[in-house]
Amino acid sequence: MSGPADHGPSVVAPRRGVADPVKTLMHRHRELCERAVHPMEIAAGLEAHGVTDRTAARFRHRDVFSLAEEMYARSSHDDGTIPHPETAGAPRPTPNQVLLSLLPGAMCAAAVAGLRLTSGRTRLAVAAAGVLAVALGARAALRHGPLSPPGHTSPGVSAPGTRACTYWLLAYALLGDGLLAATVAGGPDGLPDGTPAGAWPLTTAPFLALTLACAPAAWTAHIFTARARRRLATSRGLDEFTAFVRPLLLGVFGLFLCALTGLLAASAAALHEPAGYAQALALGALLLLARLLVTHGFTHAPAVALGAAAAVEALALATVLAARLPGCGLLAGPVDTLVTARGPGAVQALACAAAALALLVHAIRALTRASAHARPEEQR
């Protein structure tokens, strides 16, 4: 049943005479009304179909929740109906999902340890195996872990764009700053050797922290989803729900950034490398917001934001390389100036911070709606 149908002439007609527009609306959302165990579930479903307070006023109700209360009261319900577990809160992650959230960090830690204990060709082999292991671990965590898409959203909905951009951003976090610095200086003079001191240095401390942060990301995302769904069952209106969820979203977002800051400090101390706080925190914020939106069924905005950040990073490298062509020296001017003033990490920090800020604004609007936390059947 499509949302626009809720705004048709037959829906918004005054309740006069024989016609009963509320009954017509109930018929169009019959399954939603019968499955609901609380008026808020009907309100969330109506909101998902584009019904607003202005629309409710045409049914002589002050808001959507008041309209939902009438629909709930007039619906037939089985007295033995038991509230769905999802109504009280989000299902707890399974042990397998918990292990999957730890997998990328464990693989990365093992790879970093291998790089520190080897040299020469053996180190190159360890680096290649480590990159592959981390990539597979991240893929498994994103597809089947606590941050995987919901049941009503196919894992392929956000692919290949979102997944490809995520891999690019993580690869740039490991290789990009070193490549950009070497390129601006006229290099690189060789391939990465798996160390932070080579011709093409790796930034292993921020990358290790970002992979380890997959676990706190899953934890904070679960807190947000569980508390929002519990509130969904007790709120007395859409505005009340939004007023609760908005600070909750900002709180878990800040909690994740605090956890990532601690991991960055610990990784930098353990590896005796710069922590790269600015670029790593910006990237971590971007990835968390993107996954929060994807797990709640919003895939377009994350794909755009991740793609824009990846495009800026790729463009920065491309302009520096293109400036080596005859007559194209001016192309590298902006990037050279930025790298000279703020270091190679400034490109990544600015690109990811701008994308994360835009995604945060969108998340505050999208994830504070009741319909974002309703079960799939409540939105039909």
C-alpha angles and dihedrals in degrees: 000000000000126000097232089062088069090067098049123120093257091056100048098043115122116260098255134132119352096332116097109189093184089058089049090051090049090052091052090051097033096135092048092051094047095048096045118108093183134029089241089068090058090046090053091049092049090048090052089056093052100261109151136184088264089056090048090053088062087060088051094254126127094227144349093273092055089051090048091052091057092046090050093048092050094047124095112244132186108243088219093057111136118204113253115253089239090062091065095045146313117299112262115253113262120240089255091055091049090052091048091054089054094045101083092050093046092050092048093048090051091049093049091049089050091051091052093050100046139056142192119010091347089061091051090051091049090049092051092047091047093052090050093047093049091047092051091045092051091047092052092047093049095046102039108011130090090282094055121119117276124264093261092052117068114230087236094060093086094038141135096005103046095039094045092049091048091054091047092051092049092047090050090050088059102035109011104079092048092047093048093049091048092047093050088051091053100266166049095195095188147354123287113283095197096258133101091233102056131103088273104031124205123224096218100160096062091041092051091049092050093052092046088050090068088086097053088043090058091045096050091044090054092049090052095047096043096049093043092052092047089052090049090065094052106035118112096209145003093258091053091051092049092049089056099042098047096067089039090058093048090046096054089043090055091044091056092049090052091051091048091049090055092049091049091052092047094047093048091050093047095047097033091232135123112279096220092213098176099052096036095049091047092050093044091051091049094049094046094051091046092052093045090055094045093050089054094051101264109124108151100068095047090051091051095046096046091044092051093051092047091047092053091051092047091046092052091055092043095053092051091050093043090053088070089070116095112275095007100094094116092065092076094050100098095043093044090051093049094046092047093050102038107012131252092292091067092079093056092042094052095043095049095039093053092047092045092051092051091047092048091055089050092046092052088057099039104037096046092063117100091228090064089065100039121110115260093253091054090063097054 
